[in-house]
Amino acid sequence: MGLSGDTMNLSADMTVRELIARHPEAIQFFLRRNMLCVGCPTEEFHTLAEVARIHGEVTDHFIEELVRSIGSD
């Protein structure tokens, strides 16, 4: 699957739940990184920026890797 315009519109203020609803293939990104975001009770509230911060990641790099992962799955 290539990168669609929808994929390129990921933003730091998008919640994990919004991301997974829009791009279910993003689940693999979290699982490969041993991040327990998928199914976490806070997935409805945590933004991608918060997830990056919690896991010690730079937000922009985290989102760039997520976009690449979605595009390659």
N, CA, C and O atoms as CSV, one atom per row, in Angstrom:
chain,resi,resn,atom,element,x,y,z
A,1,MET,N,N,0.845,-1.171,0.000
A,1,MET,CA,C,0.000,0.000,0.000
A,1,MET,C,C,0.888,1.230,0.000
A,1,MET,O,O,1.810,1.311,0.812
A,2,GLY,N,N,0.650,2.165,-0.858
A,2,GLY,CA,C,1.426,3.400,-0.912
A,2,GLY,C,C,0.876,4.437,0.032
A,2,GLY,O,O,-0.184,4.250,0.629
A,3,LEU,N,N,1.598,5.530,0.165
A,3,LEU,CA,C,1.148,6.615,1.021
A,3,LEU,C,C,0.021,7.365,0.338
A,3,LEU,O,O,0.184,7.880,-0.768
A,4,SER,N,N,-1.103,7.423,0.992
A,4,SER,CA,C,-2.227,8.186,0.453
A,4,SER,C,C,-2.231,9.566,1.071
A,4,SER,O,O,-1.515,9.814,2.041
A,5,GLY,N,N,-3.019,10.456,0.530
A,5,GLY,CA,C,-3.151,11.784,1.104
A,5,GLY,C,C,-3.637,11.710,2.537
A,5,GLY,O,O,-3.234,12.524,3.369
A,6,ASP,N,N,-4.506,10.740,2.843
A,6,ASP,CA,C,-5.025,10.569,4.182
A,6,ASP,C,C,-3.906,10.224,5.154
A,6,ASP,O,O,-3.871,10.739,6.272
A,7,THR,N,N,-2.995,9.358,4.734
A,7,THR,CA,C,-1.874,8.954,5.576
A,7,THR,C,C,-0.980,10.136,5.881
A,7,THR,O,O,-0.460,10.246,6.991
A,8,MET,N,N,-0.794,11.012,4.930
A,8,MET,CA,C,0.101,12.136,5.120
A,8,MET,C,C,-0.489,13.181,6.061
A,8,MET,O,O,0.220,14.104,6.462
A,9,ASN,N,N,-1.752,13.064,6.421
A,9,ASN,CA,C,-2.390,14.038,7.282
A,9,ASN,C,C,-2.353,13.658,8.756
A,9,ASN,O,O,-3.155,14.170,9.537
A,10,LEU,N,N,-1.453,12.783,9.151
A,10,LEU,CA,C,-1.321,12.461,10.566
A,10,LEU,C,C,-0.802,13.696,11.284
A,10,LEU,O,O,0.066,14.407,10.778
A,11,SER,N,N,-1.344,13.939,12.466
A,11,SER,CA,C,-0.888,15.088,13.234
A,11,SER,C,C,-0.618,14.679,14.667
A,11,SER,O,O,-1.135,13.671,15.150
A,12,ALA,N,N,0.191,15.465,15.332
A,12,ALA,CA,C,0.585,15.183,16.702
A,12,ALA,C,C,-0.602,15.205,17.659
A,12,ALA,O,O,-0.554,14.575,18.715
A,13,ASP,N,N,-1.662,15.920,17.305
A,13,ASP,CA,C,-2.811,16.011,18.206
A,13,ASP,C,C,-3.884,14.953,17.928
A,13,ASP,O,O,-4.949,14.977,18.545
A,14,MET,N,N,-3.612,14.035,17.011
A,14,MET,CA,C,-4.516,12.920,16.733
A,14,MET,C,C,-4.373,11.895,17.861
A,14,MET,O,O,-3.262,11.598,18.297
A,15,THR,N,N,-5.501,11.359,18.328
A,15,THR,CA,C,-5.414,10.338,19.375
A,15,THR,C,C,-5.069,8.983,18.759
A,15,THR,O,O,-5.216,8.768,17.556
A,16,VAL,N,N,-4.610,8.087,19.613
A,16,VAL,CA,C,-4.299,6.730,19.160
A,16,VAL,C,C,-5.559,6.085,18.588
A,16,VAL,O,O,-5.500,5.412,17.559
A,17,ARG,N,N,-6.676,6.284,19.239
A,17,ARG,CA,C,-7.934,5.699,18.757
A,17,ARG,C,C,-8.290,6.229,17.371
A,17,ARG,O,O,-8.697,5.456,16.504
A,18,GLU,N,N,-8.143,7.541,17.148
A,18,GLU,CA,C,-8.423,8.123,15.832
A,18,GLU,C,C,-7.490,7.524,14.778
A,18,GLU,O,O,-7.915,7.193,13.671
A,19,LEU,N,N,-6.221,7.394,15.139
A,19,LEU,CA,C,-5.240,6.821,14.211
A,19,LEU,C,C,-5.633,5.406,13.814
A,19,LEU,O,O,-5.653,5.072,12.629
A,20,ILE,N,N,-5.944,4.580,14.798
A,20,ILE,CA,C,-6.265,3.174,14.518
A,20,ILE,C,C,-7.576,3.056,13.740
A,20,ILE,O,O,-7.711,2.182,12.883
A,21,ALA,N,N,-8.530,3.920,14.031
A,21,ALA,CA,C,-9.788,3.892,13.279
A,21,ALA,C,C,-9.548,4.236,11.814
A,21,ALA,O,O,-10.166,3.654,10.923
A,22,ARG,N,N,-8.655,5.177,11.572
A,22,ARG,CA,C,-8.371,5.620,10.209
A,22,ARG,C,C,-7.396,4.681,9.502
A,22,ARG,O,O,-7.509,4.446,8.299
A,23,HIS,N,N,-6.440,4.150,10.260
A,23,HIS,CA,C,-5.368,3.307,9.698
A,23,HIS,C,C,-5.149,2.085,10.586
A,23,HIS,O,O,-4.207,2.070,11.378
A,24,PRO,N,N,-5.984,1.072,10.475
A,24,PRO,CA,C,-5.823,-0.116,11.326
A,24,PRO,C,C,-4.445,-0.764,11.195
A,24,PRO,O,O,-3.978,-1.434,12.116
A,25,GLU,N,N,-3.809,-0.566,10.068
A,25,GLU,CA,C,-2.474,-1.148,9.877
A,25,GLU,C,C,-1.449,-0.533,10.822
A,25,GLU,O,O,-0.356,-1.080,10.975
A,26,ALA,N,N,-1.772,0.585,11.458
A,26,ALA,CA,C,-0.863,1.211,12.427
A,26,ALA,C,C,-0.707,0.356,13.679
A,26,ALA,O,O,0.253,0.535,14.428
A,27,ILE,N,N,-1.622,-0.560,13.917
A,27,ILE,CA,C,-1.512,-1.455,15.074
A,27,ILE,C,C,-0.167,-2.162,15.060
A,27,ILE,O,O,0.476,-2.294,16.102
A,28,GLN,N,N,0.263,-2.616,13.889
A,28,GLN,CA,C,1.546,-3.324,13.777
A,28,GLN,C,C,2.721,-2.450,14.201
A,28,GLN,O,O,3.680,-2.952,14.788
A,29,PHE,N,N,2.662,-1.167,13.917
A,29,PHE,CA,C,3.712,-0.228,14.319
A,29,PHE,C,C,3.892,-0.270,15.835
A,29,PHE,O,O,5.015,-0.379,16.327
A,30,PHE,N,N,2.792,-0.184,16.569
A,30,PHE,CA,C,2.856,-0.205,18.027
A,30,PHE,C,C,3.321,-1.560,18.544
A,30,PHE,O,O,4.139,-1.626,19.462
A,31,LEU,N,N,2.811,-2.630,17.968
A,31,LEU,CA,C,3.182,-3.970,18.425
A,31,LEU,C,C,4.660,-4.261,18.189
A,31,LEU,O,O,5.320,-4.843,19.050
A,32,ARG,N,N,5.187,-3.859,17.024
A,32,ARG,CA,C,6.611,-4.080,16.734
A,32,ARG,C,C,7.513,-3.362,17.728
A,32,ARG,O,O,8.629,-3.806,17.997
A,33,ARG,N,N,7.026,-2.250,18.272
A,33,ARG,CA,C,7.806,-1.456,19.227
A,33,ARG,C,C,7.493,-1.818,20.677
A,33,ARG,O,O,7.949,-1.145,21.601
A,34,ASN,N,N,6.724,-2.868,20.872
A,34,ASN,CA,C,6.316,-3.294,22.215
A,34,ASN,C,C,5.632,-2.168,22.989
A,34,ASN,O,O,5.787,-2.055,24.205
A,35,MET,N,N,4.879,-1.344,22.276
A,35,MET,CA,C,4.096,-0.279,22.902
A,35,MET,C,C,2.699,-0.827,23.142
A,35,MET,O,O,2.079,-1.387,22.238
A,36,LEU,N,N,2.216,-0.666,24.342
A,36,LEU,CA,C,0.922,-1.236,24.708
A,36,LEU,C,C,-0.233,-0.276,24.460
A,36,LEU,O,O,-1.266,-0.353,25.125
A,37,CYS,N,N,-0.058,0.623,23.508
A,37,CYS,CA,C,-1.074,1.638,23.210
A,37,CYS,C,C,-2.363,1.018,22.690
A,37,CYS,O,O,-3.453,1.499,22.998
A,38,VAL,N,N,-2.247,-0.028,21.916
A,38,VAL,CA,C,-3.413,-0.667,21.317
A,38,VAL,C,C,-4.163,-1.412,22.418
A,38,VAL,O,O,-3.625,-2.318,23.056
A,39,GLY,N,N,-5.401,-1.016,22.624
A,39,GLY,CA,C,-6.209,-1.643,23.656
A,39,GLY,C,C,-6.067,-0.993,25.021
A,39,GLY,O,O,-6.779,-1.357,25.957
A,40,CYS,N,N,-5.170,-0.047,25.143
A,40,CYS,CA,C,-4.993,0.678,26.404
A,40,CYS,C,C,-6.227,1.544,26.646
A,40,CYS,O,O,-6.741,2.157,25.711
A,41,PRO,N,N,-6.705,1.602,27.882
A,41,PRO,CA,C,-7.885,2.428,28.162
A,41,PRO,C,C,-7.689,3.909,27.817
A,41,PRO,O,O,-8.669,4.629,27.625
A,42,THR,N,N,-6.449,4.364,27.738
A,42,THR,CA,C,-6.216,5.781,27.436
A,42,THR,C,C,-6.023,6.055,25.946
A,42,THR,O,O,-5.757,7.194,25.563
A,43,GLU,N,N,-6.151,5.027,25.094
A,43,GLU,CA,C,-5.958,5.256,23.650
A,43,GLU,C,C,-6.953,6.275,23.108
A,43,GLU,O,O,-6.693,6.934,22.101
A,44,GLU,N,N,-8.081,6.398,23.775
A,44,GLU,CA,C,-9.095,7.366,23.348
A,44,GLU,C,C,-8.656,8.805,23.625
A,44,GLU,O,O,-9.135,9.740,22.982
A,45,PHE,N,N,-7.746,8.977,24.581
A,45,PHE,CA,C,-7.366,10.318,25.021
A,45,PHE,C,C,-5.937,10.700,24.675
A,45,PHE,O,O,-5.662,11.870,24.408
A,46,HIS,N,N,-5.017,9.733,24.673
A,46,HIS,CA,C,-3.614,10.051,24.408
A,46,HIS,C,C,-3.402,10.413,22.946
A,46,HIS,O,O,-3.826,9.702,22.035
A,47,THR,N,N,-2.736,11.535,22.756
A,47,THR,CA,C,-2.396,11.956,21.397
A,47,THR,C,C,-1.078,11.310,20.987
A,47,THR,O,O,-0.353,10.759,21.815
A,48,LEU,N,N,-0.785,11.389,19.698
A,48,LEU,CA,C,0.494,10.853,19.225
A,48,LEU,C,C,1.659,11.592,19.869
A,48,LEU,O,O,2.690,10.986,20.158
A,49,ALA,N,N,1.507,12.886,20.097
A,49,ALA,CA,C,2.567,13.659,20.769
A,49,ALA,C,C,2.780,13.146,22.186
A,49,ALA,O,O,3.921,13.014,22.630
A,50,GLU,N,N,1.704,12.857,22.895
A,50,GLU,CA,C,1.832,12.333,24.259
A,50,GLU,C,C,2.468,10.953,24.265
A,50,GLU,O,O,3.312,10.659,25.111
A,51,VAL,N,N,2.070,10.114,23.333
A,51,VAL,CA,C,2.641,8.775,23.238
A,51,VAL,C,C,4.149,8.869,22.972
A,51,VAL,O,O,4.942,8.162,23.593
A,52,ALA,N,N,4.527,9.739,22.055
A,52,ALA,CA,C,5.948,9.921,21.757
A,52,ALA,C,C,6.701,10.353,23.018
A,52,ALA,O,O,7.749,9.795,23.343
A,53,ARG,N,N,6.169,11.333,23.711
A,53,ARG,CA,C,6.826,11.840,24.925
A,53,ARG,C,C,6.928,10.750,25.992
A,53,ARG,O,O,7.986,10.569,26.594
A,54,ILE,N,N,5.842,10.033,26.226
A,54,ILE,CA,C,5.814,8.975,27.245
A,54,ILE,C,C,6.872,7.919,26.955
A,54,ILE,O,O,7.472,7.363,27.874
A,55,HIS,N,N,7.099,7.645,25.670
A,55,HIS,CA,C,8.056,6.601,25.274
A,55,HIS,C,C,9.432,7.160,24.932
A,55,HIS,O,O,10.263,6.456,24.358
A,56,GLY,N,N,9.676,8.428,25.282
A,56,GLY,CA,C,10.999,9.016,25.097
A,56,GLY,C,C,11.383,9.276,23.656
A,56,GLY,O,O,12.564,9.255,23.310
A,57,GLU,N,N,10.396,9.520,22.819
A,57,GLU,CA,C,10.629,9.756,21.391
A,57,GLU,C,C,10.445,11.235,21.058
A,57,GLU,O,O,9.699,11.941,21.735
A,58,VAL,N,N,11.117,11.690,20.031
A,58,VAL,CA,C,10.884,13.028,19.487
A,58,VAL,C,C,9.634,12.932,18.620
A,58,VAL,O,O,9.558,12.088,17.727
A,59,THR,N,N,8.667,13.783,18.880
A,59,THR,CA,C,7.359,13.677,18.225
A,59,THR,C,C,7.457,13.639,16.709
A,59,THR,O,O,6.856,12.771,16.076
A,60,ASP,N,N,8.200,14.557,16.117
A,60,ASP,CA,C,8.294,14.595,14.647
A,60,ASP,C,C,8.873,13.301,14.088
A,60,ASP,O,O,8.384,12.787,13.082
A,61,HIS,N,N,9.904,12.776,14.730
A,61,HIS,CA,C,10.513,11.527,14.254
A,61,HIS,C,C,9.551,10.356,14.429
A,61,HIS,O,O,9.446,9.489,13.562
A,62,PHE,N,N,8.860,10.345,15.547
A,62,PHE,CA,C,7.884,9.290,15.826
A,62,PHE,C,C,6.813,9.256,14.732
A,62,PHE,O,O,6.487,8.193,14.204
A,63,ILE,N,N,6.278,10.417,14.401
A,63,ILE,CA,C,5.224,10.488,13.384
A,63,ILE,C,C,5.780,10.130,12.005
A,63,ILE,O,O,5.103,9.459,11.226
A,64,GLU,N,N,6.990,10.563,11.696
A,64,GLU,CA,C,7.607,10.199,10.411
A,64,GLU,C,C,7.747,8.685,10.300
A,64,GLU,O,O,7.452,8.114,9.250
A,65,GLU,N,N,8.193,8.030,11.368
A,65,GLU,CA,C,8.326,6.570,11.346
A,65,GLU,C,C,6.961,5.901,11.226
A,65,GLU,O,O,6.817,4.884,10.547
A,66,LEU,N,N,5.977,6.470,11.880
A,66,LEU,CA,C,4.621,5.941,11.797
A,66,LEU,C,C,4.085,6.046,10.366
A,66,LEU,O,O,3.486,5.097,9.860
A,67,VAL,N,N,4.291,7.164,9.727
A,67,VAL,CA,C,3.859,7.352,8.335
A,67,VAL,C,C,4.542,6.331,7.442
A,67,VAL,O,O,3.888,5.708,6.606
A,68,ARG,N,N,5.844,6.149,7.603
A,68,ARG,CA,C,6.568,5.153,6.795
A,68,ARG,C,C,6.023,3.747,7.043
A,68,ARG,O,O,5.859,2.962,6.109
A,69,SER,N,N,5.748,3.443,8.299
A,69,SER,CA,C,5.241,2.122,8.636
A,69,SER,C,C,3.864,1.880,8.010
A,69,SER,O,O,3.611,0.811,7.455
A,70,ILE,N,N,2.998,2.855,8.100
A,70,ILE,CA,C,1.660,2.725,7.506
A,70,ILE,C,C,1.771,2.543,6.001
A,70,ILE,O,O,1.030,1.757,5.411
A,71,GLY,N,N,2.688,3.264,5.381
A,71,GLY,CA,C,2.859,3.177,3.941
A,71,GLY,C,C,3.450,1.867,3.470
A,71,GLY,O,O,3.272,1.484,2.314
A,72,SER,N,N,4.162,1.166,4.366
A,72,SER,CA,C,4.827,-0.065,3.943
A,72,SER,C,C,4.062,-1.318,4.342
A,72,SER,O,O,4.360,-2.404,3.845
A,73,ASP,N,N,3.083,-1.188,5.228
A,73,ASP,CA,C,2.318,-2.373,5.667
A,73,ASP,C,C,1.294,-2.765,4.629
A,73,ASP,O,O,0.560,-3.734,4.821
